[in-house]
Amino acid sequence: MASPGDLRDWIALLEREGELQRITTEVDPDLEITEINDRVVKSGGPALLFENPKSRHPLLINQFGTERRMCLAFGVEKLDDVAAKLEDVLEMTPPQGVVEKVRGLRKLKSIADSLPKTVRSGACQEVVLTGEEVDLDALPIQRCWPGDPAPFITLPAVITKDPRNGVRNVGMYRMQKVDRNTTYMHWQIHKDGRADWLATEGRIPVAVALGTDPVTTYSASAPLPKHIDEFMLAGFLRGEPVELVKCKTNELEVPANAEIVLEGYIDKDEPQGLEGPFGDHTGYYTAREPFPVFHVSAVTMRRDAIYPSIVVGKPPQEDAWLGKATERIFLPAIRMTVPEIVDYDLPVSGAFHNCCIVSIKKAFPGHARKVMHAIWGLGMLSLTKSIVVVDEWVNVHDYEEVFFTVGANVDPKRDVELSEGPLDHLDHAPTQQFMGGKIGIDATHKGPLEGTREWPPMIEMSHEVKELVDRRWAEYGLDSAAAANGDGARKLRGLLRR
Ligand SMILES: Cc1cc2nc3c(=O)[nH]c(=O)nc-3n(C[C@H](O)[C@H](O)[C@H](O)COP(=O)(O)O)c2cc1C
C-alpha cells in the first residue's frame, strides 16, 4: 500500500474505503462545524468533507480521526510498521557479505531518495493572488470554541529557514486570523520556528502550506531535532520525495501538491499582537499572550482548493492519532539513546505532555530513576510532567494493568521522585509558566539494594496445568475461546466496569 500523493488522492482513498462522508448542506465554520465534528470524532465516525461551509472552498476535517485512517495515510497495517521502517535505517551496522551490502545500499538509497526535490511548477500555484487580492475571509477558517475571539487556522505546515545555516523547519502552529491579510503565529517557546524567528534580524520569510498529502501534514507536527528537515522525514515515510516549488513573493519553497499556500513574512521589529484565548488541546482555554504578526503577501492555490482543518479541545479529539503516530514512530529513535526502554505510552487523556508510562529492562538498582531523568532530557519528551516506570513484562498500553502495577509495587515514600524542570507552554497548572514540578513513579520490582524486604513472586499458573486445560478445553463444555487463551483478565475487567 502506498501513501497518497496529495490531498485529493487521499480524499479518493478515504471515499473508496468508506472512510469519508460529504456534507452538501450549508454549515457555518463559526462553531457549528466544531459541534458536528465533535460528535463524529467521539463516535469513531468518518472524515467529513463539508462542500458548502459558507465559502467557495470545501473544508476537510477528521481526516486523521481513527487509527485505521492514520494507517491508511501511511500505507501500513499498523503504526508500529512505520516505526519498523525507521528502526531498520537507525540500526544499520556495517554490512557483512554481498547480500547484506546490497541490502545496506538499498537502505542508503531510500534515505537519499527522501530528500525534497525542487520542481519548476506545481498545482498549488494554479491561482496566484497578491496585494489587494489577498483575502483570508475567502477561506472557511473555523472559530472552534465559544471563547475563541476569532477564527484560527489549525492544520498548517509553517515553513521557515534558520538564517544562520539555511536549514528549513516545518512546524504546525495555529494562526489566529486578525484581518484579511494578517494572522498571529502561535509558535511556542520550545519550538523551532520560533528559534528561526529569534535568530533573524528584521523580516523572516514565512510560508504556510495547507492541505498537503497526509504524511507531509503529519510531518509538520513531528518533534524532529532542529537540524532535520521535516520534508525529508515525509519523503522517507512516503517512499518518494516531497516536491517543492519556489514561492512567488519570497525565497522559500513549498510543497507543490498543497491545496493552498500563504506566503509572507514576520517582522521582528514589529510589536507582537495579543493572541488567544484559544480552546486548546489541554481541555482549557489558553490565556492571551503576545505572539508575532504574520503578514500575508500572496495566497496561491489550486483551482477549487480544499481547506483542511482540525479541532483540538478536551481529549479525545482528532489530534489523538497524530500524537499516537508520533509516539509509535519515535520509539526506535528513543531506544537509540535509552536502549533499556522496551515500550512507552503517552495516554491521550494526558494530552501527551502530562503522562508517560514506560517499560524497561531493569538491570541495576535505581535504573527506573535513570530512565525518568533520561526522558526529562529528551527532546519534547523533556516537557513530560509525570512518568510511571514499569518492568518489561507490563503492557504499558493496558492502563488497568499499569494501575494494578503501581498500586502493588509502589511505596510512595520510597518510590516517588519529585523533580522540576521545563513544562509545556500551555500548561496552566504550575505556579509559574513554563517551569514547574515533575513526578516520577518507580513501579518496577525492587531489589534488596533498593532498600526493600524480599520481593514476593507474582502469581502464575504452571505451564503444565495451562497445557492440560488447553488440551481438555472442549471436554468442559465451555465455549468461550477467549477464556482459554489468556485474554480472560481483560474480559473480566470489562465485565466489572459495566
Ligand atoms: C493539531 C496540532 C496543533 C498544534 N498547534 C500548535 C501551536 O499552535 N503551537 C505550537 O507551538 N505547537 C503546536 N503543535 C505542536 C507542534 O506542531 C509540534 O510540537 C511540532 O513538533 C513543532 O515543530 P518544531 O519542532 O519544528 O517546532 C500542534 C500540533 C498539532 C498536532
The ligand as an SDF file (V2000), in Angstrom:
LIG
                    3D

 31 33  0  0  0  0  0  0  0  0999 V2000
   -3.2440   19.9250   15.5990 C   0  0  0  0  0  0  0  0  0  0  0  0
   -1.9850   20.4450   16.1960 C   0  0  0  0  0  0  0  0  0  0  0  0
   -1.8820   21.7750   16.5390 C   0  0  0  0  0  0  0  0  0  0  0  0
   -0.7230   22.2870   17.0960 C   0  0  0  0  0  0  0  0  0  0  0  0
   -0.6520   23.6180   17.4210 N   0  0  0  0  0  0  0  0  0  0  0  0
    0.4960   24.1320   17.8930 C   0  0  0  0  0  0  0  0  0  0  0  0
    0.6080   25.5300   18.1360 C   0  0  0  0  0  0  0  0  0  0  0  0
   -0.3250   26.3010   17.9570 O   0  0  0  0  0  0  0  0  0  0  0  0
    1.8060   25.9950   18.5890 N   0  0  0  0  0  0  0  0  0  0  0  0
    2.8820   25.1810   18.7910 C   0  0  0  0  0  0  0  0  0  0  0  0
    3.9510   25.6680   19.1610 O   0  0  0  0  0  0  0  0  0  0  0  0
    2.7890   23.8480   18.6060 N   0  0  0  0  0  0  0  0  0  0  0  0
    1.6200   23.3100   18.1410 C   0  0  0  0  0  0  0  0  0  0  0  0
    1.5320   21.9650   17.9040 N   0  0  0  0  0  0  0  0  0  0  0  0
    2.6760   21.0920   18.2020 C   0  0  0  0  0  0  0  0  0  0  0  0
    3.7620   21.2570   17.1470 C   0  0  0  0  0  0  0  0  0  0  0  0
    3.2460   21.1220   15.8650 O   0  0  0  0  0  0  0  0  0  0  0  0
    4.8730   20.2420   17.3440 C   0  0  0  0  0  0  0  0  0  0  0  0
    5.4520   20.4720   18.6040 O   0  0  0  0  0  0  0  0  0  0  0  0
    5.9320   20.2940   16.2590 C   0  0  0  0  0  0  0  0  0  0  0  0
    6.9060   19.3510   16.5330 O   0  0  0  0  0  0  0  0  0  0  0  0
    6.5530   21.6500   16.1790 C   0  0  0  0  0  0  0  0  0  0  0  0
    7.5290   21.6470   15.1910 O   0  0  0  0  0  0  0  0  0  0  0  0
    9.0180   22.1280   15.5140 P   0  0  0  0  0  0  0  0  0  0  0  0
    9.5810   21.0860   16.4230 O   0  0  0  0  0  0  0  0  0  0  0  0
    9.6640   22.1270   14.1700 O   0  0  0  0  0  0  0  0  0  0  0  0
    8.9020   23.4550   16.1310 O   0  0  0  0  0  0  0  0  0  0  0  0
    0.3640   21.4360   17.3330 C   0  0  0  0  0  0  0  0  0  0  0  0
    0.2760   20.0920   16.9980 C   0  0  0  0  0  0  0  0  0  0  0  0
   -0.8820   19.5850   16.4400 C   0  0  0  0  0  0  0  0  0  0  0  0
   -0.9580   18.1360   16.0840 C   0  0  0  0  0  0  0  0  0  0  0  0
  1  2  1  0
  2  3  1  0
  2 30  2  0
  3  4  2  0
  4  5  1  0
  4 28  1  0
  5  6  2  0
  6  7  1  0
  6 13  1  0
  7  8  2  0
  7  9  1  0
  9 10  1  0
 10 11  2  0
 10 12  1  0
 12 13  2  0
 13 14  1  0
 14 15  1  0
 14 28  1  0
 15 16  1  0
 16 17  1  0
 16 18  1  0
 18 19  1  0
 18 20  1  0
 20 21  1  0
 20 22  1  0
 22 23  1  0
 23 24  1  0
 24 25  2  0
 24 26  1  0
 24 27  1  0
 28 29  2  0
 29 30  1  0
 30 31  1  0
M  END
$$$$
